[in-house]
Structure formats: structure tokens, C-alpha cells
Amino acid sequence: MPFEDWPLHDAVLKELRVDWENRTCTVHVLAFVEPRHDAVPCQLIWRGLRRLIVPAEYPWGRSIFINRQWSERDGCYSIEVQSGDVMTIEADPPEFIR
């Protein structure tokens, strides 16, 4: 499933971890994977991490929910939080683990 189609709208952004030695970035979320069911723990994992930008400026106010996600070009992935902040991850294609 393409990154843009992952069920991340309104997912709860819980934690972001970087394993510097192994060049991985893992984002822990609670996502609504099944329609009309509660959100479940999921991981978004990027390997071959080259660049990570994680602002916490809250231009729209504080929020822990994801608004949308997209890939801008090969190897560049963005996640917009409902706070208005946009995380940018440059790495190999990610995987979604439920």
C-alpha cells in the first residue's frame, strides 16, 4: 500500500525514535486500521535514514493527532500533525507494521 494510503488521518502520534547507529527512524502511533474500530498500536519504520526534521512550533495550536501524509519525491516523506507542524523524513521507503 502506498504511503499516502496508510490509515494515519486522526492517528495519535505517540513517539518518535531514532536509532543512530542503524540509521532507522520508528514512529509509534495509534491508528484506525479497521473502520468503526478503536485505534491500535502501529509502527512506521524508515531504514537508511538520511535526514529528519521534527519541528514542534504548534502554528495551529497543540495537537497529538496526524492530519495527513505524503511523499514529495523519492525518499522524502512528510507527516503533517494537526498542530500544523510537518515532520520530514528522508530515507528508504517505509514500512507500516500493525
PyMOL commands that place a pseudoatom at each C-alpha (Angstrom):
pseudoatom trace, name=CA, resn=MET, resi=1, chain=A, elem=C, hetatm=0, pos=[0.000, 0.000, 0.000]
pseudoatom trace, name=CA, resn=PRO, resi=2, chain=A, elem=C, hetatm=0, pos=[1.426, 3.429, -0.928]
pseudoatom trace, name=CA, resn=PHE, resi=3, chain=A, elem=C, hetatm=0, pos=[2.497, 5.706, 1.928]
pseudoatom trace, name=CA, resn=GLU, resi=4, chain=A, elem=C, hetatm=0, pos=[-0.262, 8.194, 1.047]
pseudoatom trace, name=CA, resn=ASP, resi=5, chain=A, elem=C, hetatm=0, pos=[-2.897, 5.486, 1.605]
pseudoatom trace, name=CA, resn=TRP, resi=6, chain=A, elem=C, hetatm=0, pos=[-1.792, 4.435, 5.096]
pseudoatom trace, name=CA, resn=PRO, resi=7, chain=A, elem=C, hetatm=0, pos=[-4.599, 4.955, 7.679]
pseudoatom trace, name=CA, resn=LEU, resi=8, chain=A, elem=C, hetatm=0, pos=[-2.945, 7.843, 9.509]
pseudoatom trace, name=CA, resn=HIS, resi=9, chain=A, elem=C, hetatm=0, pos=[-5.625, 10.555, 9.469]
pseudoatom trace, name=CA, resn=ASP, resi=10, chain=A, elem=C, hetatm=0, pos=[-6.567, 11.206, 13.116]
pseudoatom trace, name=CA, resn=ALA, resi=11, chain=A, elem=C, hetatm=0, pos=[-3.973, 8.671, 14.314]
pseudoatom trace, name=CA, resn=VAL, resi=12, chain=A, elem=C, hetatm=0, pos=[-2.397, 9.563, 17.660]
pseudoatom trace, name=CA, resn=LEU, resi=13, chain=A, elem=C, hetatm=0, pos=[1.291, 10.421, 17.360]
pseudoatom trace, name=CA, resn=LYS, resi=14, chain=A, elem=C, hetatm=0, pos=[2.831, 8.740, 20.412]
pseudoatom trace, name=CA, resn=GLU, resi=15, chain=A, elem=C, hetatm=0, pos=[6.597, 8.603, 19.992]
pseudoatom trace, name=CA, resn=LEU, resi=16, chain=A, elem=C, hetatm=0, pos=[9.422, 9.006, 17.531]
pseudoatom trace, name=CA, resn=ARG, resi=17, chain=A, elem=C, hetatm=0, pos=[12.681, 7.091, 17.965]
pseudoatom trace, name=CA, resn=VAL, resi=18, chain=A, elem=C, hetatm=0, pos=[15.944, 7.288, 16.063]
pseudoatom trace, name=CA, resn=ASP, resi=19, chain=A, elem=C, hetatm=0, pos=[18.499, 4.506, 16.155]
pseudoatom trace, name=CA, resn=TRP, resi=20, chain=A, elem=C, hetatm=0, pos=[21.545, 6.475, 15.086]
pseudoatom trace, name=CA, resn=GLU, resi=21, chain=A, elem=C, hetatm=0, pos=[23.856, 3.502, 14.659]
pseudoatom trace, name=CA, resn=ASN, resi=22, chain=A, elem=C, hetatm=0, pos=[21.424, 1.557, 12.469]
pseudoatom trace, name=CA, resn=ARG, resi=23, chain=A, elem=C, hetatm=0, pos=[20.043, 4.672, 10.704]
pseudoatom trace, name=CA, resn=THR, resi=24, chain=A, elem=C, hetatm=0, pos=[16.406, 3.875, 11.453]
pseudoatom trace, name=CA, resn=CYS, resi=25, chain=A, elem=C, hetatm=0, pos=[13.506, 6.081, 12.468]
pseudoatom trace, name=CA, resn=THR, resi=26, chain=A, elem=C, hetatm=0, pos=[10.479, 4.489, 14.114]
pseudoatom trace, name=CA, resn=VAL, resi=27, chain=A, elem=C, hetatm=0, pos=[7.258, 6.422, 14.649]
pseudoatom trace, name=CA, resn=HIS, resi=28, chain=A, elem=C, hetatm=0, pos=[4.792, 4.878, 17.113]
pseudoatom trace, name=CA, resn=VAL, resi=29, chain=A, elem=C, hetatm=0, pos=[1.134, 5.739, 16.502]
pseudoatom trace, name=CA, resn=LEU, resi=30, chain=A, elem=C, hetatm=0, pos=[-2.350, 4.610, 17.443]
pseudoatom trace, name=CA, resn=ALA, resi=31, chain=A, elem=C, hetatm=0, pos=[-4.061, 4.248, 14.062]
pseudoatom trace, name=CA, resn=PHE, resi=32, chain=A, elem=C, hetatm=0, pos=[-7.599, 3.490, 12.978]
pseudoatom trace, name=CA, resn=VAL, resi=33, chain=A, elem=C, hetatm=0, pos=[-6.728, 0.473, 10.834]
pseudoatom trace, name=CA, resn=GLU, resi=34, chain=A, elem=C, hetatm=0, pos=[-10.220, -1.059, 10.754]
pseudoatom trace, name=CA, resn=PRO, resi=35, chain=A, elem=C, hetatm=0, pos=[-13.288, 1.110, 10.034]
pseudoatom trace, name=CA, resn=ARG, resi=36, chain=A, elem=C, hetatm=0, pos=[-15.550, 1.607, 13.072]
pseudoatom trace, name=CA, resn=HIS, resi=37, chain=A, elem=C, hetatm=0, pos=[-12.967, 0.048, 15.448]
pseudoatom trace, name=CA, resn=ASP, resi=38, chain=A, elem=C, hetatm=0, pos=[-10.707, 1.583, 18.079]
pseudoatom trace, name=CA, resn=ALA, resi=39, chain=A, elem=C, hetatm=0, pos=[-7.229, 2.765, 17.137]
pseudoatom trace, name=CA, resn=VAL, resi=40, chain=A, elem=C, hetatm=0, pos=[-4.474, 0.160, 17.521]
pseudoatom trace, name=CA, resn=PRO, resi=41, chain=A, elem=C, hetatm=0, pos=[-0.714, 0.477, 18.118]
pseudoatom trace, name=CA, resn=CYS, resi=42, chain=A, elem=C, hetatm=0, pos=[1.271, 0.605, 14.878]
pseudoatom trace, name=CA, resn=GLN, resi=43, chain=A, elem=C, hetatm=0, pos=[4.817, 1.416, 13.861]
pseudoatom trace, name=CA, resn=LEU, resi=44, chain=A, elem=C, hetatm=0, pos=[6.059, 3.344, 10.853]
pseudoatom trace, name=CA, resn=ILE, resi=45, chain=A, elem=C, hetatm=0, pos=[9.660, 2.334, 10.196]
pseudoatom trace, name=CA, resn=TRP, resi=46, chain=A, elem=C, hetatm=0, pos=[12.193, 4.008, 7.920]
pseudoatom trace, name=CA, resn=ARG, resi=47, chain=A, elem=C, hetatm=0, pos=[15.603, 2.455, 7.277]
pseudoatom trace, name=CA, resn=GLY, resi=48, chain=A, elem=C, hetatm=0, pos=[18.555, 4.146, 5.652]
pseudoatom trace, name=CA, resn=LEU, resi=49, chain=A, elem=C, hetatm=0, pos=[17.730, 7.412, 7.430]
pseudoatom trace, name=CA, resn=ARG, resi=50, chain=A, elem=C, hetatm=0, pos=[19.476, 10.359, 5.817]
pseudoatom trace, name=CA, resn=ARG, resi=51, chain=A, elem=C, hetatm=0, pos=[17.649, 13.377, 7.216]
pseudoatom trace, name=CA, resn=LEU, resi=52, chain=A, elem=C, hetatm=0, pos=[14.992, 14.025, 9.833]
pseudoatom trace, name=CA, resn=ILE, resi=53, chain=A, elem=C, hetatm=0, pos=[13.204, 17.311, 10.549]
pseudoatom trace, name=CA, resn=VAL, resi=54, chain=A, elem=C, hetatm=0, pos=[10.798, 17.385, 13.504]
pseudoatom trace, name=CA, resn=PRO, resi=55, chain=A, elem=C, hetatm=0, pos=[9.503, 20.864, 14.305]
pseudoatom trace, name=CA, resn=ALA, resi=56, chain=A, elem=C, hetatm=0, pos=[7.378, 21.472, 17.400]
pseudoatom trace, name=CA, resn=GLU, resi=57, chain=A, elem=C, hetatm=0, pos=[6.210, 25.039, 16.814]
pseudoatom trace, name=CA, resn=TYR, resi=58, chain=A, elem=C, hetatm=0, pos=[2.412, 24.440, 17.004]
pseudoatom trace, name=CA, resn=PRO, resi=59, chain=A, elem=C, hetatm=0, pos=[1.315, 27.111, 14.475]
pseudoatom trace, name=CA, resn=TRP, resi=60, chain=A, elem=C, hetatm=0, pos=[-2.307, 25.834, 14.642]
pseudoatom trace, name=CA, resn=GLY, resi=61, chain=A, elem=C, hetatm=0, pos=[-2.237, 25.046, 18.388]
pseudoatom trace, name=CA, resn=ARG, resi=62, chain=A, elem=C, hetatm=0, pos=[-1.236, 21.916, 20.287]
pseudoatom trace, name=CA, resn=SER, resi=63, chain=A, elem=C, hetatm=0, pos=[-2.343, 18.541, 18.932]
pseudoatom trace, name=CA, resn=ILE, resi=64, chain=A, elem=C, hetatm=0, pos=[-1.201, 14.920, 19.072]
pseudoatom trace, name=CA, resn=PHE, resi=65, chain=A, elem=C, hetatm=0, pos=[-3.209, 13.817, 16.018]
pseudoatom trace, name=CA, resn=ILE, resi=66, chain=A, elem=C, hetatm=0, pos=[-1.949, 13.299, 12.481]
pseudoatom trace, name=CA, resn=ASN, resi=67, chain=A, elem=C, hetatm=0, pos=[-3.740, 15.238, 9.768]
pseudoatom trace, name=CA, resn=ARG, resi=68, chain=A, elem=C, hetatm=0, pos=[-2.236, 13.784, 6.578]
pseudoatom trace, name=CA, resn=GLN, resi=69, chain=A, elem=C, hetatm=0, pos=[0.883, 12.341, 4.988]
pseudoatom trace, name=CA, resn=TRP, resi=70, chain=A, elem=C, hetatm=0, pos=[2.535, 12.450, 1.574]
pseudoatom trace, name=CA, resn=SER, resi=71, chain=A, elem=C, hetatm=0, pos=[5.756, 11.730, -0.239]
pseudoatom trace, name=CA, resn=GLU, resi=72, chain=A, elem=C, hetatm=0, pos=[7.213, 14.713, -2.050]
pseudoatom trace, name=CA, resn=ARG, resi=73, chain=A, elem=C, hetatm=0, pos=[9.767, 12.817, -4.123]
pseudoatom trace, name=CA, resn=ASP, resi=74, chain=A, elem=C, hetatm=0, pos=[11.603, 9.522, -3.929]
pseudoatom trace, name=CA, resn=GLY, resi=75, chain=A, elem=C, hetatm=0, pos=[12.932, 9.116, -0.432]
pseudoatom trace, name=CA, resn=CYS, resi=76, chain=A, elem=C, hetatm=0, pos=[11.247, 12.189, 1.111]
pseudoatom trace, name=CA, resn=TYR, resi=77, chain=A, elem=C, hetatm=0, pos=[8.187, 11.591, 3.306]
pseudoatom trace, name=CA, resn=SER, resi=78, chain=A, elem=C, hetatm=0, pos=[6.136, 14.152, 5.214]
pseudoatom trace, name=CA, resn=ILE, resi=79, chain=A, elem=C, hetatm=0, pos=[3.660, 13.803, 8.068]
pseudoatom trace, name=CA, resn=GLU, resi=80, chain=A, elem=C, hetatm=0, pos=[1.516, 16.791, 8.969]
pseudoatom trace, name=CA, resn=VAL, resi=81, chain=A, elem=C, hetatm=0, pos=[0.309, 16.901, 12.571]
pseudoatom trace, name=CA, resn=GLN, resi=82, chain=A, elem=C, hetatm=0, pos=[-2.926, 18.752, 13.356]
pseudoatom trace, name=CA, resn=SER, resi=83, chain=A, elem=C, hetatm=0, pos=[-0.741, 21.278, 15.185]
pseudoatom trace, name=CA, resn=GLY, resi=84, chain=A, elem=C, hetatm=0, pos=[0.407, 22.470, 11.751]
pseudoatom trace, name=CA, resn=ASP, resi=85, chain=A, elem=C, hetatm=0, pos=[3.914, 21.048, 12.197]
pseudoatom trace, name=CA, resn=VAL, resi=86, chain=A, elem=C, hetatm=0, pos=[5.256, 18.912, 9.339]
pseudoatom trace, name=CA, resn=MET, resi=87, chain=A, elem=C, hetatm=0, pos=[7.801, 16.188, 10.039]
pseudoatom trace, name=CA, resn=THR, resi=88, chain=A, elem=C, hetatm=0, pos=[10.071, 15.340, 7.114]
pseudoatom trace, name=CA, resn=ILE, resi=89, chain=A, elem=C, hetatm=0, pos=[11.885, 12.030, 6.842]
pseudoatom trace, name=CA, resn=GLU, resi=90, chain=A, elem=C, hetatm=0, pos=[14.387, 11.280, 4.101]
pseudoatom trace, name=CA, resn=ALA, resi=91, chain=A, elem=C, hetatm=0, pos=[15.148, 7.574, 3.969]
pseudoatom trace, name=CA, resn=ASP, resi=92, chain=A, elem=C, hetatm=0, pos=[14.432, 4.330, 2.164]
pseudoatom trace, name=CA, resn=PRO, resi=93, chain=A, elem=C, hetatm=0, pos=[10.735, 3.519, 1.622]
pseudoatom trace, name=CA, resn=PRO, resi=94, chain=A, elem=C, hetatm=0, pos=[8.950, 3.000, 4.954]
pseudoatom trace, name=CA, resn=GLU, resi=95, chain=A, elem=C, hetatm=0, pos=[7.021, 0.026, 6.233]
pseudoatom trace, name=CA, resn=PHE, resi=96, chain=A, elem=C, hetatm=0, pos=[3.768, 0.032, 8.203]
pseudoatom trace, name=CA, resn=ILE, resi=97, chain=A, elem=C, hetatm=0, pos=[3.621, -2.579, 10.967]
pseudoatom trace, name=CA, resn=ARG, resi=98, chain=A, elem=C, hetatm=0, pos=[0.453, -3.278, 12.853]
for i in range(1, 98): cmd.bond("trace and resi %d" % i, "trace and resi %d" % (i + 1))
show_as sticks, trace
zoom trace
